[in-house]
Amino acid sequence: MDPLGVGIVGCGNISDQYLRHLATFPDVQVLFCADIDTERAKAQAAAYDVPAAGSVQQALEHPGVELVVNLTIPAAHAEVASAAIAVGKHVWNEKPLAPDVASGCALLGQARQAGLRIGCAPDTVLGAGLQSARRLISAGAIGTPVSALTLLQGPGPESWHPDPEFLFAKGAGPLFDLGPYYLSVLATLFGPATRVAAVGRRARDTRVIGSGPRAGTEFTVEVPTYISALAEYAGGQAASLLFSWDSPLGRAGFVEITGTEATLSVPDPNTFDGDLRVRRACETEWTVIPSAGAAAGRGTGVVDMARAIRRGEPHRASGEMALHVLEMMTAIERSASGTGFEAVESVFDVPAELDAEWDPHVRAT
């Protein structure tokens, strides 16, 4: 299998993780780094031995680039992806898929018409932690899954992020920034949701940057920083979800799946690895089960997508699942404004499990 040519568009903080991991995957080859700040793109290209760098347009025109990895800010995801599809490139988007459901639907329709693919983060659902959880559930370790509980709490990212304003702007907040990790886990385990309800709050109208050269700068908070939601799934399962940047107490990565026979504690959905824990009703302690499989990091979904393109098979972190997660988040946001239960109409095919032997570091044949 020849490596698939990749162009990185958007060379901000998250690009380091992608570039570091993609360089170790033999089924892809990063050929170009692009950014509106071309000097930043050139610096990233030099740091990771990428042969060329420059503007976004140059990346889209590069003849060897077959897949654009779109790491721009969320507000630009749909625009950049649409431009890439228009010139015949497949697209991998960082989450969320698009700023709103309408633009997400339009993007998927454009790709289908062009015969191209869209994949979307988070690809943490392809890591050893969640894939091991899927295999345990499939083997009947907890009986029939009936419900889930997720918790994400903390004081917010303004204390450590040097430029946090975009995380508190419309289309962000804890729901849209970190919600995709938790909702994608449940989508992978339960399938499509059918309706959601929520309440939302904002503890403070302004926040202060706590680190970096702009420390002490006050900025406006535009979104709820506390969301408590309920979700109902087509398969009959239900979930309780909490996303908060208003808590002095930090509790991240909490996902429990309750089955008819036992409860399964899943590793942090913002990571690719971690132990699983299972506990039955009659037991007083958790049984710890190490995860098995690849835990390569961000870019795992890109290499799965590259292999699927070469083989003509479905890729796992699909645009359709990402659209469903986006619709769930926007429905939760509407409900939190006082509308009650909101329907979720989009559907997707639950991706196939990965074998424990699947390895992005070994060239596929």
N, C-alpha and C positions, 0 to 999 in steps of 0.2 A: 504494500500500500504506500503510494507516494504521499509525502507530507502535504497537508492542506495549507496554502498560504494565508496568513492572518495579518490584518492591519489593526493596530490599536488606535482608537480615536478617543482622546481624553486622557491626559497624562497627569492627573491629580494623584492624591494619596493612595487610592485603591489600585492604581496601575502598578505599583511596586509588587503587590502580591500576585497579580496576574502575570506580569512579566517574569518574575522569579520562577513561578511554577511552569508556565508555558515553555520556558527554555529547556525544561527537563523532559518534555513529552515528545517522543520522536514522530508522532503522527501529525504534528502541526509545526509550522515554521513561521515565526514572527518576522515579517519583511519590512514593516513600516510603523513608525510611531507618529501620531498627529495630534495637534492641539491648536486652539486659537492662539495660544502663546507658543510660537514655533521654537523659541529658545528652550522652553521647558520640554518640548517634544524631543529636541536634539539632545538635551541632557539625559533624558531617559533612554534614548536609543544608544547613546555612548555607554551608559551604565550597564546595559544588558546586552550589548553586542548585537543590536538590531542594525541591519545594513543601511537603512534610510530613514529620514525623518523630515517633517515639514508640516504643511497645512492639511486641513481636513480634505479639501478638494483634491490635493495630491494623493492622499491615501485612497480616495474613492477611484481615482484614475489609474492607480498602480495596476499593471497588467497581471502581476502574480498574486494579488490579493483576491482570494475567493470568499473569505469570511471576515466581516468587520466586527471587531469586539468593541462595542460602544460603551465607554466608561464616562460619558459626559454627565453633567448634572441632570437630575430627573426631569426638569422642565424641557430639556433638549432631547430626551431619549427618542421620542417619536419622530421629530424632525430629522435627526441624523440617520436614524434607521430607514426612514422613507427615502432619503437621498441615496443611501447605499443600495437599497432594493432597486431603485430607478436605474442604476447603472449595472445591475446584474449581480450584486453581491448578496450572499447569505449574511444574516445578522445574528449576533449574540448581544443582547442588551443586559446591562446591569439592571437591578431592580429599582423601582417598579417598571413594568413594561412600557408604560406611557403615563402622561399626566392625568388622563381621564379615560373612561371606558370607550367613549366614542372614537377617540384617536387610536386606542388600542385595537378596536374592531377594524378600523380603516387600515391599520398597519397589517394585520393578519390577512385581510382581504387583498391588499396590494401584493403581498408575498405569494398568496395562493395563485393569483392571476399570473404572476411572473414565473411560477414554478420554482420558487425559492423558499428557504426555510428561515424561521425565526426561533431562536432559543432565548431563554431568559434566566437570570439568577433569581433566587439563590440555588447554586449547585451543591450546597451543603447537604441536600437531600440525597445526593449520590455518594456521600462519604460513608465510611465504615460504620459509624454510629447508627444512623438511621437505617441503612441497608441491613445491618444485623438485627435491628428491631423488626423490620419487615419480615425477615426470615423466621424470627421467633414467633411472630404472630401467625404467619402462614403455617408453622408447624404445630399450632394449637397450644402454645405455652401459656396463654392467658384465657383460653376459651374464645368466645365471641366478643370482639371489642364493642363496647356499648357507649363509652363516653370518654372525654378528655378534659384535662385541666392544664392551663398554661399560665405562667406568671412571668412578667417582665417588669421589674421595678428598679428605680434608681433616681438620683438627683438630677440627671440630665447631662448631656455632653458638653455644655458650655464651660465646664470647669477645666477640661483638658483640650478641647478642640480649638485651634487658633482662629478659625473662621466659621463659627457655628451658626450664623444667621440663617443659612439655607435649610438647616435642620429644623428650624422653628417657623418656616414659611409655609404658605399654602402648598399642599401636596407632600408635606413631610410630617414632622412630629413623630412620636413613638409608634403610632399606628402604621404610617406609610414607610418609615425608615427601617423599623425592626419587625413590624408585623409580618412582612413576607416570609421571614424565616419560620415563624410559628405556623402561619396559615398554610405554607407549602408542605410542612411536615404533616399536618392533618389532611390536606388534600391528597398527599401521597398514600396515607394510611386509610382514609375513609372514603375518598372520592369526592364528587361535587357536593357542595352545600346547596340548600334550597332556600333558606331564609336566615336573617340575622336580626338582632335587636341590641341596642347599646345605650349607655349614658356616657356623657363626656364632660370634662371640667378643665379649667385652666387656673392653676393656683396663682400665677403672677402674669401680669400683662407685659412686663419687661424682664429681661435677664441681663447679666453682666458677664462679659468674656473674662475667663479666669486665668488664661495662660497665653504665651506668645507675645509678639510685639504690640498687639492691640489690647492687651489685658487692661481691664477697667472700663472698656467701652460698653455702654448700655445699648441694647437693641430691643425691638418690639417682637413679641410672641404673637403669631397670627393663627395658631391652631390649638385644639385641645391637647393638653399635655397629660391627661388622664383619660383613659378609655376602658370601660368595663363592658364586655360584650357576651352575648349568647349566640351560638350557631347551631343550626339543625341541618343534618345531612340526609341525602337521598337514601342512603343505606340504613337509616334509622338511628344513627348515632347522634349524640349531642356534645357540645363543648362549651366550657366557660373559659373566657379569655380576659386577661388583664394586661394593659400596656400603660405604663406610667413613668413620667419623668418628674413626678412631684413627690417622690419618696426619699427621705434621708437614708432609708434602709435599702441596700442593693440586693435584689434577688433576680438574677438573670438565668436563662437557660432551663427553666423549670417546665417540663412537659411530662405529664403522667397520662397513660392510657389505661383505662379500667376495662377489664373484660369480665365475663361471667365467672371465671375461675381464679383470676389473679389480676394484680395491677403491675404495669410495666412502667418504670421510670426511664425515659429516653434521654440520651446525652444532649447537651446544649445544642439547639438547632442552628446556632451561629458558628458552629465548629464542625469539623469533619470526622471526629473520632470521640472516644470516651467509652467508659464502661456502662453497661446496662444493669438495671436492678429489677428483680421480680420478687413479689411478695404475695403469698396466698392468705386467705382470710384467717386460717388457723395458725399462721406463723407470726412470730414476734420480731423477726429480723429479716432484712432483705437478703436475697441471694444475688451476689454480684457475678455478672457474666461479661467477660471481656469481649469487645467488639472484634470482628474479623473483616478483613478486606482492605481496600485502598483508602487512605486518608491523606491524599496528596495536597489538597488545598484548592483555593480558587483557581479556576481554569479547568477543573475536572469536567465540568459540563461542556466546555469548549471542545475538549478532546473526544468526549462521547459523541458530540454533534458532528465533529469532523469524520469520525469513523462511520457514523450512520449515513452521512452524505455519500461517502465513498461506496458504501455497501447498499445504498438504496433502502435503508431500514429506518424506522421511526427513531428520533432522538428522544431522550428521556425528559430533560428540563425544557418542555415545549412552550411555545408561545401561547398555546391554548390554555394550559394550566396557569400560566402567568396572568393571562387575561381574567381567568376565573378568580384568582387571588385579588387582582385589582378591583374586580367588581365587588367582591366581598368587602374590601376595605372602604370603597366608596359608599356601599350600602350601610356599613357600620357607621361611617361618618354622618350620613343622612339621618339614620336612626338616632344618633346621639344628639342631633339638633331638635329632637322631640317628635319624630314621625312614627314611632312604634316599630313593629316588625317590618322589615323590608325584604322583598323577594330577591333571590339571586337566580338568574335565568341561564347563565352560560354553563356549558358542560365541557368535559374533556375526557380523553382516554387515560386511565391511570397507567403510568409508565411501568414497564417490566422491571422486575427486580434485577439487581446486578449479582452475578456469582461472586462468592468470596475470593475467587482467584482472579477476578478482573483487575487489570493493572494498567494505568495510563502511562507508566514508564517503560513498558515493553511494546515494541512496534507491533501493530496488528498485522495479520496476514490475510 
